[in-house]
Amino acid sequence: MSLSLADIHAAREMIAGTAIQTPLVPSPYMSGVCGHDFLLKLESTQPIGAFKLRGAANAVLQLPPETPGVTCCSTGNHGRGVAYAARKRGMKAVICMSSLVPQTKIDGIKALGADVRITGKSQDDALAESQRLAAEEGYVEISPFDDPHVIAGQGTIGLEVMEEQPDLEAILVPLSGGGLAAGIAVAAKAIRPDIRVIGISMDRGAAMDASIKAGKPVEIDEVASLADSLGGGIGMENRLSFPLCKALLDEVVLVSEAEIYSAMQALYYEDRIVAEGASVVGLAAVLSGKFKPSGAVATIVTGRNVDMKIFTDIVCGRDIDLDGMKVEGRTWQPA
Ligand SMILES: *Cc1c(COP(=O)(O)O)cnc(C)c1O
């Protein structure tokens, strides 16, 4: 199984009218910090507040109308995308999530008319429940990242970025299960083979990074993170997103919770953008000096579905304690 630029063009046609073409805007502050143009692809402006609508819509819109329903496991945003696309088609959706998912994401999914099932403490537990529904009740299960239609949908971001800004040196992509990074890398490298695609994860529980290093999917302990959307494993049976990320990512950079905290402040205070932790890891990689651009770069601001208590604590410089994961508060200081 593989994926081509043609699949991504087909996905763009399919999802037009469901997902929007998002703005690509300069960040004057980040451009000043790194001395090169630094662009933000604002997937936070999608109708569900995150890019996941692209892949979910491409998968759901392919299904025959007599499909009894759709199901998925999700850290929140994929479930929201599947729920949104299913509602648009008048299909039933059951979203399976672990107890690590923030309440704001659960509420968002319920508001779209989907059923929510909370099972266990990990993505793997949620996946098992969604596979059970598929096997026993005939629901179609849609993987958040290991599905060719989902990856092609996320890849449409790569098309939009390359059409607007063909001379980028690198694209900095938040990385979890790798559907986003794989889709963007397939699109961007088909258009410009020498562009670099850099995956960025948090340094606690970065499953794709550990798997690429091991040469095969490995299990990781799932821990609380400000970048909750980047948590979870890549699936021990991963067929597509792992081989694509392994082949196409030029580098993976890991950032700390303190670096994510500061990057959320940077994006809010300097660009006035509200975003969740997973969205700012591209900024964190540059602000921490772990990635040094040598030309124009773009990063994907993947979503805005942040718990507002945590967000306002960070904006106000307060300490964070997430299930025992602590980050010391600090007031924002521009570089
Ligand atoms: C899902 C998600 C990611 C990571 O995407 P993958 O395809 O799993 O690598 C990043 N940011 C947000 C906000 C997400 O919802």
The ligand as an SDF file (V2000), in Angstrom:
LIG
                    3D

 15 15  0  0  0  0  0  0  0  0999 V2000
   -3.6750   14.4700   15.7190 C   0  0  0  0  0  0  0  0  0  0  0  0
   -2.9980   15.7370   16.0000 C   0  0  0  0  0  0  0  0  0  0  0  0
   -1.6230   15.9070   15.7470 C   0  0  0  0  0  0  0  0  0  0  0  0
   -0.7330   14.7820   15.2560 C   0  0  0  0  0  0  0  0  0  0  0  0
   -1.1570   14.1910   14.0360 O   0  0  0  0  0  0  0  0  0  0  0  0
   -0.6800   12.7120   13.6520 P   0  0  0  0  0  0  0  0  0  0  0  0
   -1.2490   12.4800   12.3000 O   0  0  0  0  0  0  0  0  0  0  0  0
   -1.2250   11.7720   14.6840 O   0  0  0  0  0  0  0  0  0  0  0  0
    0.8190   12.7010   13.6870 O   0  0  0  0  0  0  0  0  0  0  0  0
   -1.0610   17.1450   15.9950 C   0  0  0  0  0  0  0  0  0  0  0  0
   -1.7910   18.1730   16.4770 N   0  0  0  0  0  0  0  0  0  0  0  0
   -3.1080   18.0530   16.7270 C   0  0  0  0  0  0  0  0  0  0  0  0
   -3.8490   19.2370   17.2590 C   0  0  0  0  0  0  0  0  0  0  0  0
   -3.7590   16.8420   16.5020 C   0  0  0  0  0  0  0  0  0  0  0  0
   -5.0620   16.7430   16.7660 O   0  0  0  0  0  0  0  0  0  0  0  0
  1  2  1  0
  2  3  1  0
  2 14  2  0
  3  4  1  0
  3 10  2  0
  4  5  1  0
  5  6  1  0
  6  7  2  0
  6  8  1  0
  6  9  1  0
 10 11  1  0
 11 12  2  0
 12 13  1  0
 12 14  1  0
 14 15  1  0
M  END
$$$$
